[in-house]
Amino acid sequence: MAQFGPSLKWPWTKLMDVPELTDELLEKIVEQSMSESPEATTTELERVRDDCLVDVLLALRQNGVGAGAAVAAAEQAQLARAHPRVIADGDDVSQPLELYSATVPPKWVDYNGHVHESRYLQMFGDASDALLAYLGIDSAYRAESGSYFTVETHLSHLREITGGQRLDVSTQLLGSDPKRLHLYHRMTDAATGEEVATAEHMYLHVAASSGRAGPAEATVLARVERIAAAQAALPRPDRAGRAIGLPGS
């Protein structure tokens, strides 16, 4: 306050009456600040400050305002870098698509010593993003035409996942129509090939202009139909279409 107070005071005087930055005022500000956080350390207060700043940026991002628009643009660019592959004419799409692999970060490990269940869904969601990018759904398409949104998901947790484990996800297209995609993901240990989890999703295409369900654009639909035709002869996974319930219930 002693260093920057005088230089900050002048512009505020154009808006309101500003008190003199006396020693008594500064001491009062310090006392009030301490009373608001009597047991918090400086590091803890910095963490709260940073969390609040992030929340502000996320709110601005949702509304496309100011720095939030820059955050949204950076996230779109990061997504494009993470999933740069788009289907090519010579691609063999007759087998489940291998579009996504990742190493599990240690911070995903929870108090049980293995990866939290929510991270399974996160990885399957990333695999779905890889498929959408493969179909040609990029930032321009999302802005002009829309995208696919999840309407139903069924996960099967078959094995524990640990930090540092390398995982592969393959994707099979079980069915489609102009508005919907029915996907089946299979997650395996990259080193052993052991199946660790599966996921079944139903996606609905939502138009950017209306926010309501509508058919995908012709180029994307043609790619979907190409994959669907090529994978039509694949055996249906045993876990596809499974329901949850106890015997007799």
DRENBAKE-389690 format. One line per field, with one value per residue: residue number from 1; x, y, z of N, C-alpha, C, O in turn. Coordinates in pm, whole numbers. Layout:
<sites>
nr <- NUM/...;
nc1 <- X/...;
nc2 <- Y/...;
nc3 <- Z/...;
cac1 <- X/...;
cac2 <- Y/...;
cac3 <- Z/...;
cc1 <- X/...;
cc2 <- Y/...;
cc3 <- Z/...;
oc1 <- X/...;
oc2 <- Y/...;
oc3 <- Z/...;
</sites>
This chain:
<sites>
nr <- 1/2/3/4/5/6/7/8/9/10/11/12/13/14/15/16/17/18/19/20/21/22/23/24/25/26/27/28/29/30/31/32/33/34/35/36/37/38/39/40/41/42/43/44/45/46/47/48/49/50/51/52/53/54/55/56/57/58/59/60/61/62/63/64/65/66/67/68/69/70/71/72/73/74/75/76/77/78/79/80/81/82/83/84/85/86/87/88/89/90/91/92/93/94/95/96/97/98/99/100/101/102/103/104/105/106/107/108/109/110/111/112/113/114/115/116/117/118/119/120/121/122/123/124/125/126/127/128/129/130/131/132/133/134/135/136/137/138/139/140/141/142/143/144/145/146/147/148/149/150/151/152/153/154/155/156/157/158/159/160/161/162/163/164/165/166/167/168/169/170/171/172/173/174/175/176/177/178/179/180/181/182/183/184/185/186/187/188/189/190/191/192/193/194/195/196/197/198/199/200/201/202/203/204/205/206/207/208/209/210/211/212/213/214/215/216/217/218/219/220/221/222/223/224/225/226/227/228/229/230/231/232/233/234/235/236/237/238/239/240/241/242/243/244/245/246/247/248/249;
nc1 <- 82/198/377/234/-6/-31/-9/-229/-437/-509/-663/-894/-1006/-1150/-1384/-1496/-1505/-1195/-1027/-751/-439/-343/-131/-296/-527/-423/-347/-596/-710/-542/-605/-877/-855/-715/-902/-1092/-972/-851/-700/-579/-304/-61/-7/-237/-432/-350/-406/-686/-743/-642/-806/-1052/-1005/-977/-1237/-1376/-1272/-1370/-1644/-1658/-1570/-1785/-1969/-1839/-1688/-1445/-1145/-1237/-1317/-1072/-976/-1158/-1092/-829/-875/-1014/-812/-629/-775/-786/-516/-478/-632/-569/-620/-795/-1034/-914/-910/-787/-799/-842/-1133/-1267/-1232/-1250/-1183/-869/-798/-724/-501/-352/-153/-198/-223/-53/-198/-461/-509/-689/-797/-818/-605/-610/-717/-967/-1317/-1447/-1258/-1238/-1462/-1386/-1167/-1291/-1461/-1271/-1182/-1412/-1416/-1192/-1292/-1498/-1345/-1212/-1417/-1436/-1537/-1470/-1359/-1471/-1685/-1836/-1913/-2066/-2239/-2290/-2275/-2214/-2383/-2376/-2632/-2686/-2510/-2321/-2112/-1861/-1663/-1387/-1128/-883/-724/-407/-182/34/-7/-32/-281/-499/-767/-1020/-1266/-1588/-1844/-2166/-2414/-2606/-2779/-2916/-2915/-2803/-2545/-2428/-2207/-1933/-1685/-1370/-1142/-803/-512/-210/31/-22/-256/-483/-828/-969/-1184/-1511/-1728/-2044/-2216/-2473/-2510/-2635/-2694/-2676/-2800/-2622/-2752/-3014/-3005/-3129/-3207/-3082/-3005/-2670/-2421/-2377/-2117/-2004/-2197/-2160/-1910/-1966/-2149/-1984/-1805/-1990/-2093/-1861/-1807/-2022/-2029/-1890/-1866/-2111/-2031/-2016/-2096/-2248/-2552/-2622/-2802/-2844/-2893/-3020/-3033/-3353/-3474;
nc2 <- -120/121/159/149/278/573/615/477/610/852/799/689/902/1030/901/868/978/955/820/947/779/702/600/501/424/224/37/-30/-156/-379/-506/-567/-740/-952/-1037/-1153/-1383/-1545/-1778/-1859/-1926/-1739/-1877/-2038/-1841/-1738/-1955/-1967/-1719/-1766/-1978/-1848/-1658/-1829/-1933/-1701/-1659/-1891/-1842/-1617/-1739/-1907/-1721/-1605/-1369/-1110/-1204/-1460/-1540/-1571/-1788/-1986/-2002/-2095/-2346/-2471/-2479/-2643/-2881/-2941/-2988/-3211/-3405/-3446/-3599/-3670/-3854/-4032/-4102/-4349/-4491/-4783/-4874/-5088/-5229/-5197/-4863/-4727/-4468/-4329/-4298/-4295/-4196/-4257/-3994/-3948/-3791/-3861/-4074/-4194/-4194/-4465/-4577/-4632/-4534/-4284/-4343/-4160/-4083/-4283/-4237/-3987/-4051/-4212/-4021/-3852/-4025/-4038/-3773/-3785/-3948/-3783/-3572/-3716/-3759/-3512/-3303/-3005/-2689/-2495/-2634/-2692/-2434/-2348/-2558/-2737/-3017/-3351/-3473/-3634/-3858/-4088/-4320/-4611/-4765/-5012/-5125/-5306/-5370/-5250/-4932/-4779/-4509/-4381/-4586/-4706/-4673/-4794/-4709/-4847/-4802/-4885/-4858/-4908/-4846/-4608/-4308/-4027/-3843/-3965/-4140/-4456/-4579/-4795/-4830/-4975/-5025/-5095/-5235/-5107/-5243/-5515/-5583/-5646/-5623/-5349/-5182/-5093/-4899/-4781/-4567/-4334/-4090/-3770/-3558/-3211/-2910/-2609/-2368/-2383/-2519/-2756/-3104/-3227/-3329/-3432/-3256/-3307/-3395/-3498/-3693/-3866/-3973/-4101/-4293/-4440/-4561/-4704/-4887/-5030/-5152/-5308/-5584/-5669/-5859/-5817/-5660/-5843/-5709/-5501/-5325/-5418/-5439/-5298/-5467/-5667/-6026/-6147/-5906;
nc3 <- 0/77/-127/-373/-325/-343/-626/-716/-605/-736/-987/-870/-735/-925/-933/-681/-335/-176/96/294/279/550/828/1027/887/722/916/1015/790/774/1019/976/759/876/1062/902/817/1035/1090/862/650/456/220/201/168/-77/-238/-221/-339/-601/-683/-688/-889/-1107/-1117/-1190/-1448/-1572/-1560/-1725/-1958/-2019/-2102/-2309/-2281/-2259/-2097/-2071/-2325/-2445/-2297/-2379/-2652/-2632/-2519/-2726/-2918/-2786/-2777/-3049/-3098/-2938/-3063/-3357/-3580/-3876/-4060/-4341/-4696/-4749/-4510/-4311/-4180/-4086/-3855/-3491/-3402/-3331/-3172/-2949/-2678/-2353/-2070/-1732/-1506/-1191/-1006/-1032/-870/-594/-245/-204/-325/-592/-927/-935/-988/-1155/-1338/-1524/-1685/-1779/-1942/-2134/-2238/-2354/-2551/-2707/-2795/-2959/-3161/-3265/-3363/-3559/-3733/-3839/-3693/-3588/-3437/-3603/-3720/-3490/-3415/-3632/-3707/-3498/-3268/-3140/-2852/-2534/-2439/-2302/-2096/-2022/-1803/-1743/-1492/-1484/-1400/-1164/-1203/-1211/-1114/-1365/-1542/-1874/-2114/-2368/-2588/-2779/-3036/-3130/-3370/-3308/-3412/-3607/-3710/-3893/-3678/-3453/-3269/-3178/-2965/-2871/-2641/-2565/-2315/-2263/-2105/-2209/-2208/-2152/-2282/-2147/-2073/-1913/-1872/-2000/-2212/-2305/-2519/-2606/-2842/-2934/-3205/-3194/-3315/-3381/-3433/-3334/-3093/-3057/-3124/-3430/-3768/-3854/-4051/-4409/-4487/-4251/-4192/-4408/-4350/-4108/-4200/-4367/-4184/-4030/-4220/-4279/-4036/-3984/-3994/-3774/-3469/-3213/-2909/-2598/-2369/-2454/-2441/-2193/-1882/-1551/-1249/-974/-936/-1007/-950;
cac1 <- 0/285/444/144/-123/-41/-32/-364/-536/-553/-778/-1014/-1066/-1242/-1507/-1553/-1417/-1095/-963/-605/-375/-265/-89/-412/-613/-358/-356/-735/-727/-473/-683/-998/-815/-680/-1024/-1165/-903/-761/-616/-529/-169/-52/-19/-377/-504/-315/-478/-825/-744/-623/-927/-1157/-973/-1010/-1383/-1417/-1237/-1462/-1773/-1642/-1562/-1920/-2040/-1758/-1657/-1313/-1045/-1304/-1313/-936/-970/-1233/-1013/-714/-924/-1042/-683/-573/-850/-742/-382/-487/-696/-553/-641/-923/-1042/-859/-970/-727/-807/-919/-1220/-1348/-1211/-1264/-1088/-773/-776/-691/-419/-310/-90/-275/-142/-63/-295/-592/-520/-765/-762/-815/-481/-626/-777/-1107/-1407/-1484/-1155/-1271/-1553/-1310/-1088/-1384/-1504/-1162/-1184/-1522/-1369/-1103/-1376/-1565/-1243/-1187/-1530/-1425/-1606/-1371/-1417/-1556/-1809/-1915/-1970/-2161/-2335/-2324/-2191/-2283/-2385/-2411/-2765/-2689/-2380/-2314/-1973/-1828/-1529/-1346/-1000/-831/-625/-314/-108/143/-46/-62/-407/-549/-913/-1069/-1404/-1671/-1972/-2270/-2529/-2615/-2877/-2874/-2902/-2751/-2432/-2426/-2066/-1884/-1542/-1303/-1016/-712/-376/-127/142/-67/-376/-594/-941/-986/-1314/-1584/-1828/-2141/-2271/-2562/-2487/-2736/-2642/-2752/-2767/-2575/-2845/-3138/-2985/-3216/-3158/-3094/-2910/-2535/-2398/-2361/-1981/-1990/-2283/-2097/-1803/-2032/-2206/-1871/-1759/-2098/-2099/-1741/-1807/-2152/-2010/-1820/-1952/-2156/-1966/-2103/-2148/-2335/-2693/-2645/-2878/-2800/-2999/-2994/-3114/-3490/-3527;
cac2 <- 0/238/174/170/353/707/613/425/699/957/766/664/1028/1071/823/875/1036/857/864/955/652/726/480/450/355/100/-56/-77/-251/-501/-571/-624/-855/-1062/-1087/-1234/-1512/-1546/-1897/-1895/-1883/-1665/-1975/-2077/-1728/-1731/-2062/-1922/-1614/-1823/-2055/-1751/-1602/-1930/-1937/-1583/-1686/-1992/-1775/-1535/-1831/-1954/-1613/-1556/-1229/-1074/-1310/-1589/-1576/-1621/-1922/-2076/-2022/-2179/-2482/-2524/-2508/-2758/-2998/-2971/-3047/-3343/-3499/-3384/-3693/-3672/-3972/-4017/-4195/-4482/-4552/-4905/-4851/-5208/-5279/-5089/-4756/-4702/-4324/-4262/-4363/-4198/-4243/-4207/-3909/-3990/-3712/-3923/-4180/-4145/-4244/-4611/-4621/-4652/-4420/-4258/-4393/-4055/-4070/-4377/-4166/-3881/-4109/-4252/-3897/-3809/-4114/-3992/-3650/-3826/-3995/-3669/-3504/-3804/-3737/-3377/-3204/-2916/-2569/-2428/-2711/-2673/-2299/-2329/-2667/-2806/-3131/-3463/-3465/-3761/-3868/-4204/-4385/-4730/-4803/-5134/-5116/-5445/-5382/-5126/-4858/-4713/-4398/-4418/-4695/-4666/-4734/-4774/-4719/-4872/-4754/-4953/-4793/-5012/-4805/-4464/-4254/-3888/-3765/-4038/-4234/-4556/-4616/-4887/-4815/-5082/-4976/-5205/-5204/-5103/-5339/-5655/-5604/-5685/-5531/-5292/-5115/-5071/-4794/-4775/-4432/-4286/-3948/-3703/-3438/-3091/-2802/-2487/-2258/-2397/-2585/-2874/-3217/-3213/-3416/-3382/-3210/-3416/-3450/-3581/-3811/-3958/-4042/-4192/-4405/-4521/-4643/-4796/-4994/-5113/-5227/-5376/-5729/-5701/-5915/-5723/-5691/-5911/-5616/-5399/-5339/-5478/-5361/-5315/-5516/-5789/-6139/-6149/-5773;
cac3 <- 0/82/-256/-487/-287/-401/-770/-741/-546/-826/-1074/-792/-696/-1032/-920/-546/-234/-134/222/296/317/672/899/1100/791/681/1027/1021/680/815/1125/917/678/967/1127/804/799/1151/1099/729/617/330/111/190/111/-219/-307/-233/-441/-733/-715/-722/-1019/-1207/-1128/-1267/-1588/-1625/-1581/-1845/-2072/-2051/-2169/-2420/-2254/-2212/-2086/-2088/-2467/-2471/-2238/-2468/-2774/-2596/-2500/-2859/-2981/-2718/-2822/-3186/-3090/-2875/-3156/-3489/-3689/-3946/-4145/-4476/-4793/-4744/-4377/-4292/-4065/-4069/-3720/-3392/-3429/-3224/-3187/-2823/-2576/-2252/-1946/-1619/-1417/-1050/-929/-1042/-769/-479/-112/-207/-387/-736/-996/-901/-1092/-1249/-1440/-1631/-1775/-1844/-2051/-2241/-2302/-2442/-2668/-2791/-2860/-3068/-3271/-3326/-3444/-3674/-3825/-3894/-3609/-3529/-3377/-3702/-3732/-3368/-3416/-3742/-3728/-3374/-3234/-3074/-2707/-2470/-2378/-2213/-2081/-1935/-1781/-1670/-1433/-1478/-1330/-1107/-1281/-1120/-1170/-1454/-1632/-2011/-2154/-2504/-2603/-2914/-3050/-3230/-3397/-3307/-3491/-3631/-3802/-3916/-3556/-3338/-3274/-3071/-2959/-2768/-2616/-2490/-2259/-2233/-2061/-2330/-2196/-2146/-2362/-2060/-2072/-1780/-1861/-2124/-2203/-2414/-2520/-2711/-2868/-3015/-3270/-3160/-3408/-3316/-3455/-3257/-2965/-3055/-3203/-3575/-3838/-3879/-4187/-4505/-4487/-4130/-4208/-4504/-4278/-4015/-4276/-4415/-4072/-3994/-4320/-4269/-3910/-3967/-3979/-3650/-3365/-3111/-2780/-2502/-2268/-2516/-2410/-2061/-1783/-1414/-1162/-897/-982/-959/-923;
cc1 <- 86/348/348/23/-135/-70/-171/-472/-594/-669/-906/-1082/-1161/-1378/-1574/-1457/-1323/-1030/-811/-547/-282/-223/-207/-505/-552/-365/-497/-762/-663/-554/-809/-966/-784/-805/-1106/-1100/-802/-665/-557/-387/-171/-68/-164/-460/-474/-390/-625/-837/-736/-746/-1040/-1131/-1005/-1161/-1436/-1390/-1333/-1601/-1768/-1636/-1701/-1998/-1960/-1717/-1512/-1214/-1107/-1305/-1176/-919/-1040/-1154/-893/-757/-957/-914/-618/-643/-807/-604/-387/-543/-687/-596/-783/-922/-992/-917/-915/-735/-891/-1002/-1308/-1333/-1233/-1150/-998/-725/-724/-609/-376/-241/-160/-187/-159/-168/-436/-615/-588/-719/-760/-688/-493/-703/-925/-1198/-1444/-1383/-1173/-1359/-1478/-1230/-1178/-1438/-1398/-1155/-1297/-1486/-1277/-1184/-1444/-1467/-1214/-1296/-1528/-1499/-1499/-1439/-1509/-1689/-1897/-1982/-2081/-2273/-2375/-2228/-2279/-2271/-2433/-2552/-2777/-2552/-2393/-2168/-1963/-1682/-1481/-1217/-963/-730/-537/-242/10/111/-81/-183/-441/-700/-945/-1217/-1474/-1802/-2079/-2389/-2529/-2737/-2841/-2851/-2824/-2629/-2443/-2286/-2038/-1733/-1491/-1166/-930/-580/-284/-17/96/-184/-497/-703/-964/-1121/-1379/-1686/-1916/-2210/-2372/-2542/-2595/-2676/-2735/-2704/-2726/-2678/-2966/-3119/-3073/-3158/-3183/-2989/-2774/-2524/-2358/-2222/-1958/-2074/-2222/-1986/-1860/-2083/-2097/-1822/-1864/-2105/-1980/-1742/-1934/-2135/-1937/-1915/-1990/-2090/-2065/-2167/-2239/-2481/-2723/-2723/-2823/-2917/-2954/-3079/-3253/-3551/-3577;
cc2 <- 126/265/216/258/490/707/561/522/796/915/740/794/1081/1003/842/950/927/906/871/823/677/593/417/372/222/-5/-114/-180/-386/-577/-636/-747/-976/-1121/-1176/-1371/-1531/-1665/-1937/-1842/-1805/-1759/-2018/-1965/-1714/-1837/-2025/-1816/-1673/-1904/-1960/-1689/-1700/-1938/-1819/-1607/-1787/-1932/-1689/-1623/-1876/-1849/-1552/-1412/-1214/-1189/-1448/-1634/-1630/-1762/-2023/-2105/-2112/-2324/-2548/-2562/-2630/-2887/-3039/-3035/-3188/-3447/-3443/-3472/-3686/-3788/-3940/-4125/-4336/-4552/-4679/-4888/-4972/-5271/-5165/-4989/-4733/-4557/-4258/-4352/-4255/-4269/-4178/-4121/-3953/-3916/-3768/-4031/-4124/-4212/-4396/-4666/-4656/-4535/-4407/-4295/-4287/-4042/-4171/-4306/-4054/-3936/-4155/-4128/-3842/-3896/-4077/-3863/-3683/-3876/-3878/-3589/-3583/-3789/-3597/-3271/-3123/-2790/-2497/-2501/-2689/-2537/-2284/-2433/-2739/-2919/-3240/-3448/-3598/-3755/-3990/-4271/-4504/-4773/-4937/-5122/-5258/-5468/-5247/-5064/-4782/-4599/-4445/-4527/-4640/-4744/-4698/-4787/-4740/-4841/-4826/-4878/-4901/-4975/-4654/-4433/-4107/-3806/-3834/-4123/-4326/-4616/-4717/-4871/-4934/-5031/-5095/-5152/-5213/-5207/-5483/-5686/-5643/-5579/-5481/-5222/-5107/-4960/-4798/-4639/-4416/-4136/-3894/-3576/-3320/-2977/-2677/-2375/-2262/-2452/-2708/-2983/-3193/-3297/-3348/-3337/-3326/-3478/-3541/-3707/-3913/-4038/-4142/-4315/-4497/-4614/-4747/-4913/-5088/-5199/-5308/-5525/-5766/-5763/-5809/-5758/-5750/-5814/-5509/-5427/-5399/-5383/-5391/-5365/-5640/-5903/-6137/-6013/-5710;
cc3 <- 0/-53/-367/-454/-351/-551/-804/-694/-649/-916/-995/-750/-802/-1017/-785/-455/-181/-6/207/344/435/734/974/1008/748/792/1039/912/715/919/1068/832/766/1032/1034/784/912/1154/965/709/485/211/91/128/-39/-298/-326/-341/-582/-777/-758/-859/-1131/-1227/-1209/-1416/-1650/-1649/-1706/-1970/-2116/-2129/-2284/-2406/-2210/-2212/-2101/-2232/-2505/-2415/-2330/-2595/-2748/-2578/-2634/-2931/-2918/-2761/-2962/-3186/-3034/-2972/-3298/-3606/-3744/-4044/-4286/-4566/-4779/-4611/-4379/-4165/-4036/-3931/-3621/-3406/-3308/-3236/-3061/-2731/-2477/-2137/-1829/-1529/-1271/-971/-939/-937/-645/-350/-104/-271/-533/-796/-962/-1019/-1195/-1363/-1553/-1735/-1848/-1962/-2166/-2313/-2396/-2567/-2762/-2865/-2978/-3188/-3341/-3412/-3571/-3780/-3886/-3816/-3535/-3476/-3475/-3718/-3610/-3367/-3518/-3744/-3601/-3343/-3174/-2923/-2649/-2412/-2286/-2214/-1989/-1925/-1709/-1624/-1406/-1400/-1270/-1203/-1183/-1192/-1253/-1553/-1770/-2059/-2298/-2504/-2750/-2920/-3163/-3246/-3408/-3392/-3509/-3716/-3820/-3791/-3445/-3372/-3153/-3069/-2849/-2760/-2535/-2446/-2219/-2182/-2182/-2326/-2209/-2238/-2279/-2062/-1931/-1762/-1999/-2103/-2327/-2407/-2633/-2721/-2961/-3075/-3243/-3250/-3332/-3325/-3364/-3117/-2949/-3143/-3351/-3643/-3853/-4024/-4278/-4501/-4368/-4142/-4303/-4436/-4178/-4088/-4331/-4305/-4035/-4091/-4306/-4144/-3887/-3941/-3850/-3548/-3262/-2978/-2680/-2403/-2327/-2482/-2274/-1971/-1645/-1329/-1085/-951/-920/-935/-1052;
oc1 <- 54/370/378/-44/-239/-148/-226/-586/-714/-768/-1015/-1204/-1244/-1475/-1697/-1344/-1369/-981/-753/-598/-159/-274/-217/-557/-621/-386/-515/-828/-719/-570/-844/-1040/-822/-812/-1180/-1167/-681/-559/-490/-355/-271/-133/-209/-548/-563/-434/-682/-928/-812/-786/-1114/-1225/-1054/-1208/-1529/-1474/-1374/-1667/-1863/-1688/-1730/-2083/-2007/-1710/-1461/-1201/-1039/-1295/-1165/-854/-988/-1150/-859/-685/-931/-907/-559/-579/-793/-578/-310/-506/-788/-607/-879/-818/-1023/-967/-989/-684/-998/-947/-1412/-1412/-1235/-1033/-1046/-624/-683/-644/-366/-267/-179/-85/-270/-223/-524/-728/-549/-616/-707/-665/-397/-750/-998/-1159/-1470/-1417/-1129/-1334/-1504/-1227/-1142/-1457/-1429/-1126/-1281/-1519/-1284/-1148/-1448/-1502/-1194/-1272/-1607/-1521/-1445/-1562/-1612/-1794/-2018/-2097/-2180/-2387/-2483/-2113/-2400/-2165/-2518/-2587/-2866/-2486/-2466/-2108/-2047/-1591/-1530/-1199/-1007/-659/-585/-242/79/193/-151/-188/-415/-756/-902/-1287/-1426/-1865/-2082/-2459/-2461/-2791/-2739/-2777/-2782/-2612/-2464/-2249/-2109/-1661/-1560/-1083/-976/-540/-282/26/165/-209/-603/-675/-978/-1167/-1311/-1724/-1868/-2259/-2359/-2554/-2641/-2614/-2856/-2585/-2787/-2690/-3016/-3205/-3089/-3070/-3289/-2890/-2763/-2606/-2311/-2209/-1900/-2028/-2232/-1970/-1809/-2062/-2116/-1800/-1832/-2122/-1994/-1684/-1951/-2217/-1924/-2031/-1910/-2093/-2182/-2280/-2300/-2527/-2839/-2712/-2761/-3027/-2860/-3186/-3270/-3669/-3626;
oc2 <- 224/380/307/307/521/790/596/515/820/988/766/796/1167/1044/832/981/818/1019/808/761/673/487/294/267/120/-123/-231/-281/-492/-698/-748/-845/-1088/-1242/-1263/-1465/-1534/-1655/-2040/-1730/-1805/-1725/-2031/-1990/-1682/-1813/-2048/-1820/-1635/-1898/-1990/-1668/-1661/-1949/-1834/-1577/-1772/-1967/-1687/-1587/-1881/-1882/-1460/-1338/-1296/-1262/-1543/-1754/-1721/-1846/-2132/-2219/-2196/-2415/-2666/-2666/-2713/-2990/-3158/-3125/-3274/-3565/-3399/-3424/-3695/-3817/-3835/-4226/-4433/-4663/-4683/-4888/-4960/-5358/-5048/-5028/-4721/-4529/-4141/-4468/-4138/-4387/-4056/-4170/-3990/-3972/-3728/-4076/-4018/-4279/-4452/-4787/-4704/-4447/-4506/-4279/-4320/-3996/-4148/-4313/-4029/-3875/-4137/-4130/-3792/-3847/-4083/-3846/-3619/-3848/-3873/-3544/-3525/-3803/-3566/-3161/-3167/-2783/-2443/-2437/-2670/-2525/-2216/-2402/-2798/-2918/-3225/-3415/-3666/-3659/-3995/-4278/-4500/-4812/-4970/-5111/-5324/-5574/-5142/-5135/-4728/-4592/-4540/-4559/-4540/-4867/-4587/-4868/-4662/-4854/-4829/-4840/-4976/-5063/-4582/-4520/-4065/-3708/-3768/-4170/-4281/-4692/-4724/-4895/-4986/-4996/-5185/-5039/-5315/-5255/-5565/-5802/-5671/-5459/-5561/-5205/-5114/-4930/-4817/-4600/-4476/-4063/-3962/-3497/-3327/-2951/-2642/-2295/-2158/-2435/-2758/-2957/-3147/-3334/-3226/-3373/-3430/-3600/-3648/-3816/-4033/-4157/-4253/-4428/-4618/-4733/-4863/-5028/-5209/-5308/-5369/-5585/-5885/-5725/-5722/-5874/-5712/-5836/-5433/-5540/-5427/-5261/-5495/-5310/-5708/-5879/-6126/-6004/-5597;
oc3 <- -67/-90/-445/-545/-408/-600/-908/-741/-650/-922/-1046/-730/-774/-1080/-775/-493/-146/0/118/438/422/698/982/1045/740/764/1070/937/689/909/1106/833/734/1054/1079/740/888/1215/956/747/414/113/-23/47/-117/-410/-432/-424/-670/-893/-851/-936/-1237/-1340/-1288/-1500/-1765/-1747/-1785/-2075/-2235/-2212/-2350/-2504/-2133/-2311/-2139/-2260/-2586/-2477/-2355/-2641/-2831/-2618/-2654/-2996/-2989/-2780/-2990/-3266/-3075/-2965/-3353/-3719/-3668/-4105/-4343/-4518/-4797/-4597/-4440/-4055/-3971/-3894/-3660/-3420/-3195/-3300/-3065/-2710/-2512/-2109/-1827/-1480/-1231/-876/-862/-918/-596/-347/-8/-272/-593/-723/-960/-1135/-1310/-1471/-1665/-1855/-1966/-2069/-2282/-2435/-2504/-2676/-2884/-2982/-3083/-3302/-3464/-3521/-3677/-3899/-3976/-3866/-3434/-3472/-3435/-3728/-3623/-3323/-3493/-3779/-3596/-3387/-3160/-2871/-2707/-2343/-2202/-2318/-1889/-2025/-1626/-1705/-1313/-1340/-1318/-1275/-1084/-1315/-1215/-1638/-1782/-2047/-2344/-2429/-2835/-2819/-3277/-3147/-3506/-3441/-3436/-3785/-3765/-3794/-3350/-3484/-3041/-3158/-2748/-2857/-2447/-2531/-2149/-2211/-2250/-2432/-2269/-2270/-2335/-2054/-1838/-1649/-2101/-1990/-2439/-2300/-2740/-2622/-3054/-3004/-3267/-3260/-3231/-3232/-3321/-3031/-2838/-3226/-3391/-3579/-3864/-4108/-4231/-4512/-4382/-4107/-4280/-4462/-4163/-4044/-4339/-4329/-4012/-4049/-4319/-4143/-3782/-3872/-3819/-3541/-3228/-2938/-2677/-2359/-2252/-2494/-2244/-1983/-1623/-1336/-1126/-1007/-799/-902/-1050;
</sites>
